[in-house]
């Protein structure tokens, strides 16, 4: 019992893991069905039974092999014995037959068998044939050709013998048996015309009007009857050679020597010309059906043409039978009316075929498009009967063409045998992160010749449905799609116009699979793949959603930069970042990786005190491969640029705030204090407004819009489009697009100015402290105070080594005024640039930021 309980527990765990079923649904009917199937598969028997169907198939193949190798007696004997075994069947019969098959040794060559009746009879003496038994006159062998050398190469039996002794497997299809002539068959006498019935033979010869002896040589024209012309016309329309109609390439000419007694030659020529024009078009159709076709729907089209030709030939045969009946009246005019009526569709198709041309390989959809246009034209003209019949032919071809589309949408697999299908496999590296974007492409051909014109609007939906099935197959979540009969797509809407009927049928075909696969894939991305948690993690890592975690990273990195230590160690930066984000539940810290760009580090090593050095730091957050198909590498690159820009703003504010704390320890009055305090306040004001505008207005508003768009997206393409629009909006509103580079560069210069101002204050403060310590009248600080503030002094000493400020060329006051002038110039430039942008594209965020910055335009300028 314990073993059964353990086995049941393991089976439940296996079903939950593989089928991805929640433990809450353990009692559902589907789970119980899966459990019974798994238990049945795990049961073991005392022995393995032989596959009886495989043994029967092998015996059937052995019979076919005997027949192919002209060993019919072996095939018949094996068939009789198998029939006897079937009547006395037991449970071990498959094992016995399998053993005999395994013990057999070249049965086709080494086996011999005799029929039962031959074995029952006593052996008879073989009769011999002598020359005396033949006829004395020797007429049977008087022909001298029998003594000539015979060439046996054509039907030599060496190949047959070699096929017997070889071990080659027999072909899959059984060849048709050759028909043998019954030697005892006697031709009946009524098949011959009696020699004494000369009148019948003469009448037959006279009826052959094409014979020259039936017409007097002195006449210029050959008079024939209307029945003869009708018969010749029917033969011509059926594609048979005639005497009146002469084939000239793709056209028919008339032998004008023939004439009717009761008709003028002009009227007869006009009438025959009408027949010949119809016959030429029918001949083109017959020739087209004989051309080899490699496109599947074109093969269906040719089969439809053959059916219509056969139907037309059947009508001609009925007309001919009516003419042969007693008392019938033959009229060429009535025959023309009947031919025109029943050949109307074929004539229209012949004209369409003539427009296709012989080189239709470069335009594989030309025939389907032409047939569609022809039906629309007939329907517009009111020819309902022809349009309906041709619509049947169209849907036959369209069903064949749509088989590859249905196979793609239902299984996510490309039919490589169909050269006209517009989806091509383009998988090279097999990276699942690029499955949606790179594994498959739309191959529309030159001028979209691989796509029918009436399907161009739905091709993208077909492409998306197939890729969704590929996506679901790699997620082990393929749905059970019930195949819909193609006839059900259009049979219920026959009252619609033909274009609407085709569009409705194809939309049913596409929407059935597209809606199911897309909705299921959306559910998998939301619930199983963690789409929303991944987006939330990106907002924390790149967009500083939680400042408590981001401030830890900033404090460590900025402190190392100020101290001039080696802060670009990727292991150190990665450890700092992972430790800071460990408190955020939606972030998988094992996916976080910080990569400093050593090349850019070397370029920026001369500008160690600029915010541009942070461009060398790149934070990577590895997404699961389903989410990586929606959030592409380009989007991650934009995230990284926004993250760097926000970090640069925080770097400038960190430098000013930290220096402000250091300035508080200096109580010595200075003439520049008013300007210094004003610059401190104004710079922090600008930094706070820019950072707050980007985070609390731009990013938060765009994030809410993204959540709304993703929730309403119908498929993965819509989700990708929504996220791309979101990233484009963020890139533009964060001043990172190429056309806004001048404003972004001005803000970066302003950030560098803030860092320079902090360094200027630090250098001035260090100079005052050195003078204060060198003054002998100044009271010395107690030792314990230095010890208590040892970290701050160490920061000052190390910070001094990273400073690039010097007072040799200009004084402290002059440099403060220069900073003030640059500050006023940069802020004015940014405000004016934002206003120009607002007037150009009407984006409200530019006006908001410009108004907030301009509110302090009347700063005190000293």
Buried (B, 14 or more C-beta within 10 A) or exposed (E): EEEEEEEEEEBBEBBBEEEEBEEEEEEEEEBEEBBEEBEEEEEEEEEEEBEEEEBEEEBEEBBBBBBBBBBEBBBBBBBEEBEEEEEEEEEEBBBEBBEEEEEEEEBBEEBEBEEEEEEEEEEEEEEEEEEEEEEEEEEEEEEEEEEEEEEEEEEEEEEEEEBBEEEEEBEEEEEEEEEEEEEEEEEEEEEEEEEEEEEEEEEEEEEEBBEEEEBEEEEEEBEBBBEBBBBBBBBBBBBEEBBBBBBEEEBBBBBEEBBBEEBEEEEBBEBBEBBBEBBBBBBBBBEBBEEEBEBBBBBBBBBBBBEBBEEBBEBBEEBBEEBEEEEEEBEBEEBBEBBEEBBBBBBBBBEBBEEBEEEBEEBBBBBBBBBBEBBBEBBEEEBEEBBBBBBEBBBBBBBBBBBBBBBBBBBBBBBEEBEBBBBEEEEEEEEBBBBBBBBBEBEEBEEBBBBBEBBEEBBEBBBBBBBBBBBBEBBEBBBEBEEBEBEEBBEEEEEBEBEEBBBBBBBBBBBBBBBBBBBBBBEBBEEBBBBBBBBBBBBBBBBBBBEEBBBBBBBBBBBBBBBBEEBBBBEBBBBBBBBBBEEBEBBBBEBBBBEBBEEBBEBBEEEBBBBBBBBBBBBBBEBBBBBBBBBBEEBBEBBBBBBBBBBBBBBBBBBBEBBBEBBEEBEEEEEBEEBBEBBBBBBBBBBEBBBEBBBEBBBBEBBEBBBEBBEEBBBBBBBBEBBBBBBBBBBBBBBBEEEBEEBBEBBBBBBBBBBBBBBBBBBBBBEBBEEEEEEEEEEEEEEEEEEEBEEEEEBBEBBBEBBEBEBEEEEBBEBBBBBBEBBBBBBBBBBEBBBEBBEEEEBEBBBBBBEBBBEBEEBEEE
